[in-house]
Amino acid sequence: MPDFDAIIVGGGPAGLTAGERLSRAGHRVLLLERELYGGNLKHVERVDDHPAFPDGIAGGELANELAERAAASGLQLRDAAVTGIEVFSSTRWVGCDGGRGWSAGVVVVAAGVRPRKLGVSGEDRLVGRGVIDCVPCDGALFIGRRVIVCGSDEDALADAGHLARLGARVILLAETDAAPPGVEVRTGARLDAILGEETVQGVTLTDVASGRAETLEVDGVVIRAGTEPDTAFLEDALDVDADGRVIADAVLRTSAPHVLAAGEVRAGSRRGVMAAIEDGALAAERAAALLA
């Protein structure tokens, strides 16, 4: 007999929703998450399309709400980094760091996405010391201070706008002129290095057209260079597309029997919190059918 009826890999909105619903239906369910429950909700200033919160809710608050509901359902939540999935004829095995592992009848991969790194000097070393990982969490520390936001996507624009509203002096390195109010835009500039020993003290930029380099004094750096799926642990267990997202059909079935994929880790998935929650609900429905 497997250790659990279902194992959920990932504690974002999709994973927490799938785990809660399966657990409330009476199944033995384990959810594995290596970082924060709620996933990338910590980066979301406000969620305005959740039907249970017509006036909106902060991303961090929604993360806590989802995690509390999941725990109250009887779902087992465990901090662990998944290192691999093995598929056998009658069961699935989910291996974790430290040699731990559990078997299950069904596995739901809801590992989500993570911010893509630029790979520049100082990026990893100064995280939490001026390189800002979570703008809604840490933005208030930069009131009145100069912050560089690097990126052109909606996440970069949202972070730049949030910092500007708090009172930070924001410079946005982007290929767009559509900046939020109070944000200075620098187009055609490439971030080459983040400077500082104990804290961020500046950045080195290069003008792409002219090749001219300059050093700019800043107190904070936000890098929003897009996202990439968190699927390195899968290796060859499941089919993935060219971007590394798990290939699944309309009912979330992957290339491996009794393994489903939900949320932004799935190829073709829609972005957004509600889309992930809907995927999680569908994954719970499909997993329950497989376990019947």
N, C-alpha and C positions, 0 to 999 in steps of 0.2 A: 504494500500500500504506500503511495507517495506521502511525503511529509505534509504536503498541502494540496488542496484541490487546485489552487491557482497561485502563481507568483507574479507580482507586478514589478517590473524593473523601471524605477523612476517615480519620484514623488511630486511631480508637477500637477497642474490641474487635471490632465488626462488620467494620470496614474492614480491620483487620490480619488477621483470620481469612480473609476473602474473598481478600485479596491473597496470603496465604501459600499457600492451597490451590490457587488458580489457577496460581501460579508453580511449585509443586511438580508440577503436572500438565503443565508444559512450556510454558505460555503466557508471552508477553512482557507484563509487568504493571508499571504505574507507580502508586504511591500518593502522593497529595498531602495534606499536612497543614500547617496554618498555625501550630499551636501545639505542644503536647506529644503525642508518640506515647503512646497509651493513653487519650487523651481524659479523660473525667470520672473515670476510675479513680483519679486523684490525690486525689479527694475521698472515696474509699471507705476506711474504716479497715481493714476486713477482708472478704474474700470467703470464704464458708463452704460454697458449693454447687458448687465446681469439682471434678469427679471426679478430676482429676490431683493435687489437693492436699487429701486427706481431712482434714487437720488445720487447713485454712484457710490463707490467704495474704493479706498486706497488699496493698491495692489498688495501691500504687506498685510493689511487687515484681512483681505480675502484669502490670502495664503493661510493665515492662522485659522480662519473660519473653516476652510476646507480640511485642514489637518485635524482640527478638533472634531469635526463631524465624522471623519474617517476613523479616528481613534475610538469615538463613542460607539461606532457600529460594530466594534469587535475586531476590526482589521489590525493585524500585527504589523507594527512599524519598526523597521530595524535599520540602523545606520551601517551601511556596508557598500563597498565599491564592487560592482559586478565585473568579473574578469572573463566570463565566457558562458556560453549556453551549449549544451549537448542534447541532441535529440535521439531518443531510443524508441523502440517499437511501442512501448506501453507507457512511457513516462518521459519527462523532460528534466534535465539537471541544470541548475543555475549555480555556477561557481563564483565565489567571492574572494576578496583579498584575505590573506592569512590562511588559505587552504580550506576555508569554510565553504559549505554548499548545501543546497536543499533540492529535493525533487518535487515535482508537481505534475498534475494532469494537463494543465494549460499554463502557458506563459504569455503575459502581455508585455511587450516591449514599448515603454512609454518614456524613454530616456531623454527625450527632448533635444534641444539644441544648446550650444554654448557660444559665447562671443568669440569671433575669430580674432586672432592676434595679428599684429603687424610684424612682430619679430624684431623690433628695434631695441637698441641698447637702453637699459633702464626700465623697460616695460614690466618685466616680471619682478625685478628687484625692489621696485618702489610701489608695488601694489599695497594699498592701505597707508602709504606715506606720501600721498599726493596724487598717485595714480588711482583714480576713483573707480571702484568696481560697481558701486550701487549709488546712483545719484539721489534717489529719494531718501536713502539712508543717511548719506554723508554730505549732501549738498549744503546744509546749513553751516558746515564748518568753513565754507568758502565765501561767506558774505563779505563783500567789499574787496575780495581778492580776485586776481586774474586767473582765469581757467581757459585752457584750450580744449575744444571738443573736436575730435577728428572723425569725420564721416558725413555722408550725404543722405543716409536712409532715414526713415521716419523715427527710428530710435534715437539717432543723433540729434535730429531736430527737436524731439521731445525733451531730451536731456538738456540741450542748450537753452530751450525756453524755460524749463524748470529752474535752472541755475540763474538765469537772468531775472526771473520773477522774485527769486530769493534775495537778489541784490549783488550777485557776483558780476564781475566784468568779464564777459564771455567773448572769446574769439572762436569762430567756427571755421575749420578748414574743410571746405566742401566744394563740390562742383555744381553749386546752385546759388541763386541769388534770393531764393525764397526763405529768408531767415526769420525766426520769431522776433517780435519787438525787443529792442535793447541788445541785440546780438550783432557783433561785427563779423562780417564774412570775408574770408581770405580765400580766393579761388586760385588754382594753379600752384598751390604750395604743398610740398610733401614733407611729412614729419619723418625725420631721420634718426633722432635720438632724444631721449629724455634725460636731462641732466640733474645731478644732485647726489649727495652721499647719503645723508640720513633722511632727507625729504626732497621732494621735487623743488628745484630751483630755477629750471628753465628748460627750453627745448631748442634743438637745432632743426631749422627748416631749410628746404631748398626750393627755389623758384624753378619749376620744371621747364619753363620756356627758355629762361636765360642761363640756368645752371648756377645762379648766384645763391650762396649759402648765407644764412644769418642766424644769430642766436637771440632768442626772445626770453625775457624773464617772465616766468609764470609760477603760480603756486600749486596749480592742479592740472591734471590731464585726464580727459575721458576719451577712450578709444572705442568707437562704434564702427567697426569695419565689416559689419554683417555678422552672420552666424553660420555655424557648421553643425551637422548632426553629431550627437554623442554616440557614435556606433563603432568606435575602434575595438571595443570588447567583443564584437560579434565575429570578427575575422571572416571565416567562410561559412558560418552557421546559417546565415540568411542571405538571400539575394538583395543587393543594394544597387541604386542607380549611380550615375557618374559623380553625383555630389555626395554620395555616401548615405543617402536616405533609404530606409527600408522599403522595398517594393511590396505593396499589398493591394488586394482587390477592393471592391466596393464594400465588402463586409469585413475588411481588415485582416483577411487571411494572408499570411506570408508564404514563402516557398517551403517552409517547414511545417509539417502537420501539427496542429494544436498550438501553434505559436502565432499570436496576433500582434499587430503594430498599431499604436494610437498616438495622436498628437502630432507635433511638428517633426518628430523623427520619421514620420511616414511620408514617402514620396507622394506629391500631389495634395498634401494636406493644406487647409487654409490656415492663415495666421490668425492669431487672436485668442484671447482667453476663452470666450464662449465656444469657439470652434474646437478647442482642445477638450473642453468639458463635454461637448456633444460627442466627440470621438471616444472619450472615456466611457460614456453611457452606452454607446454602441458596442464597445469592446466588452463591457460587462454582459450585455445581452447575448453576444455571440459566444463568449466563454461559458455562460450558463447553459447554452444550448449544447455545447460540446461536452459538458460535464453531465448532462442529463442521461 
